[in-house]
Protein backbone atom coordinates (compact mmCIF):
# COMPACT_ATOMS: atom_id res chain seq x y z
CA UNK A 1 0.00 0.00 0.00
CA UNK A 2 2.83 2.43 0.73
CA UNK A 3 5.02 1.58 -2.25
CA UNK A 4 3.42 4.03 -4.73
CA UNK A 5 3.67 6.82 -2.13
CA UNK A 6 7.36 6.14 -1.43
CA UNK A 7 8.11 5.92 -5.16
CA UNK A 8 6.38 9.26 -5.72
CA UNK A 9 8.01 11.27 -2.91
CA UNK A 10 11.43 9.55 -2.99
CA UNK A 11 11.79 8.46 -6.63
CA UNK A 12 15.53 7.67 -6.47
CA UNK A 13 15.34 5.62 -3.29
CA UNK A 14 16.20 1.94 -3.65
CA UNK A 15 13.41 -0.30 -2.37
CA UNK A 16 13.74 -3.87 -1.15
CA UNK A 17 10.24 -5.38 -0.89
CA UNK A 18 9.77 -8.32 1.45
CA UNK A 19 6.66 -10.49 1.60
CA UNK A 20 6.07 -12.57 4.72
CA UNK A 21 3.91 -15.63 4.12
CA UNK A 22 4.48 -17.53 7.36
CA UNK A 23 3.87 -15.25 10.33
CA UNK A 24 5.13 -17.54 13.08
CA UNK A 25 7.19 -16.25 15.98
CA UNK A 26 10.26 -17.98 14.54
CA UNK A 27 9.84 -16.27 11.14
CA UNK A 28 9.15 -12.87 12.70
CA UNK A 29 12.20 -13.04 14.96
CA UNK A 30 14.49 -14.38 12.22
CA UNK A 31 13.48 -11.66 9.76
CA UNK A 32 13.77 -8.92 12.40
CA UNK A 33 17.29 -10.12 13.26
CA UNK A 34 18.27 -10.21 9.58
CA UNK A 35 16.93 -6.68 9.07
CA UNK A 36 18.95 -5.44 12.05
CA UNK A 37 22.13 -7.04 10.69
CA UNK A 38 21.55 -5.66 7.19
CA UNK A 39 20.65 -2.15 8.34
CA UNK A 40 23.06 -1.59 11.23
CA UNK A 41 24.90 1.67 10.64
CA UNK A 42 22.75 2.57 7.63
CA UNK A 43 20.02 5.07 7.15
CA UNK A 44 16.82 3.23 6.24
CA UNK A 45 13.07 3.52 6.32
CA UNK A 46 11.19 0.40 7.36
CA UNK A 47 7.56 0.17 6.27
CA UNK A 48 5.04 -2.50 7.24
CA UNK A 49 1.71 -2.42 5.47
CA UNK A 50 -1.37 -4.28 6.62
CA UNK A 51 -5.12 -4.05 6.89
CA UNK A 52 -6.63 -4.53 10.33
CA UNK A 53 -9.92 -6.39 10.88
CA UNK A 54 -11.90 -7.55 7.86
CA UNK A 55 -15.63 -7.46 7.06
CA UNK A 56 -17.21 -6.76 10.43
CA UNK A 57 -19.74 -4.00 11.00
CA UNK A 58 -18.12 -0.70 11.97
CA UNK A 59 -18.74 -1.08 15.73
CA UNK A 60 -17.24 -4.56 15.94
CA UNK A 61 -14.33 -3.57 13.70
CA UNK A 62 -13.60 -0.49 15.83
CA UNK A 63 -13.51 -2.67 18.96
CA UNK A 64 -11.17 -5.22 17.38
CA UNK A 65 -8.94 -2.56 15.84
CA UNK A 66 -8.73 -0.68 19.15
CA UNK A 67 -6.58 -3.51 20.51
CA UNK A 68 -4.06 -3.08 17.69
CA UNK A 69 -4.08 0.69 18.14
CA UNK A 70 -3.38 0.23 21.85
CA UNK A 71 -0.48 -2.19 21.25
CA UNK A 72 1.08 0.12 18.67
CA UNK A 73 0.65 3.20 20.89
CA UNK A 74 2.27 1.33 23.80
CA UNK A 75 5.07 0.01 21.53
CA UNK A 76 4.05 -3.47 22.71
CA UNK A 77 4.93 -6.11 20.13
CA UNK A 78 4.58 -8.92 22.67
CA UNK A 79 0.97 -7.96 23.35
CA UNK A 80 0.20 -7.66 19.64
CA UNK A 81 1.80 -11.02 18.93
CA UNK A 82 -0.11 -12.64 21.81
CA UNK A 83 -3.36 -11.19 20.43
CA UNK A 84 -2.56 -12.56 16.97
CA UNK A 85 -1.80 -16.01 18.34
CA UNK A 86 -5.22 -16.28 19.99
CA UNK A 87 -6.66 -17.04 16.55
CA UNK A 88 -5.89 -19.84 14.10
CA UNK A 89 -3.42 -18.52 11.52
CA UNK A 90 -6.11 -18.58 8.80
CA UNK A 91 -8.44 -16.41 10.92
CA UNK A 92 -5.90 -14.03 12.47
CA UNK A 93 -6.08 -11.61 9.56
CA UNK A 94 -9.83 -11.30 9.86
CA UNK A 95 -9.78 -10.45 13.57
CA UNK A 96 -6.45 -8.68 14.10
CA UNK A 97 -4.37 -7.84 11.01
CA UNK A 98 -3.48 -9.90 7.97
CA UNK A 99 0.00 -8.38 8.10
CA UNK A 100 0.40 -8.47 11.85
CA UNK A 101 3.60 -10.51 11.54
CA UNK A 102 5.31 -7.89 9.38
CA UNK A 103 4.10 -5.17 11.77
CA UNK A 104 5.67 -6.96 14.75
CA UNK A 105 8.83 -7.71 12.74
CA UNK A 106 9.35 -4.10 11.67
CA UNK A 107 8.69 -2.72 15.14
CA UNK A 108 11.10 -5.20 16.72
CA UNK A 109 13.78 -4.43 14.14
CA UNK A 110 13.24 -0.69 14.68
CA UNK A 111 13.55 -1.18 18.44
CA UNK A 112 16.83 -3.05 18.00
CA UNK A 113 18.05 -0.24 15.75
CA UNK A 114 17.29 2.41 18.37
CA UNK A 115 13.61 3.32 18.08
CA UNK A 116 12.06 4.10 21.45
CA UNK A 117 8.43 4.92 20.75
CA UNK A 118 5.54 4.59 18.37
CA UNK A 119 2.46 6.67 17.82
CA UNK A 120 -0.72 6.01 15.91
CA UNK A 121 -1.38 8.91 13.56
CA UNK A 122 -4.81 7.93 12.28
CA UNK A 123 -7.26 5.04 12.33
CA UNK A 124 -10.10 4.57 9.90
CA UNK A 125 -12.04 2.01 7.92
CA UNK A 126 -13.14 1.38 4.36
CA UNK A 127 -16.60 2.76 5.16
CA UNK A 128 -15.04 6.20 5.57
CA UNK A 129 -14.67 6.24 1.78
CA UNK A 130 -17.42 3.89 0.56
CA UNK A 131 -20.10 4.93 3.03
CA UNK A 132 -20.92 1.26 3.71
CA UNK A 133 -20.44 0.65 7.43
CA UNK A 134 -21.92 -2.88 7.42
CA UNK A 135 -18.73 -4.70 6.38
CA UNK A 136 -15.58 -2.65 6.76
CA UNK A 137 -11.84 -3.20 6.64
CA UNK A 138 -9.84 -1.37 9.28
CA UNK A 139 -6.72 0.71 8.68
CA UNK A 140 -4.24 2.67 10.72
CA UNK A 141 -1.14 4.75 10.11
CA UNK A 142 1.61 4.91 12.72
CA UNK A 143 5.14 6.20 13.01
CA UNK A 144 8.00 4.64 14.93
CA UNK A 145 11.03 6.62 15.99
CA UNK A 146 13.21 8.03 18.73
PyMOL commands that set and color helices and strands:
alter all, ss='L'
color gray80, all
select helices_A, chain A and resi 3-9+25-39+58-73+77-84+89-97+100-112+127-130
alter helices_A, ss='H'
color red, helices_A
select strands_A, chain A and resi 54-56+117-125+136-145
alter strands_A, ss='S'
color yellow, strands_A
deselect
rebuild
show_as cartoon
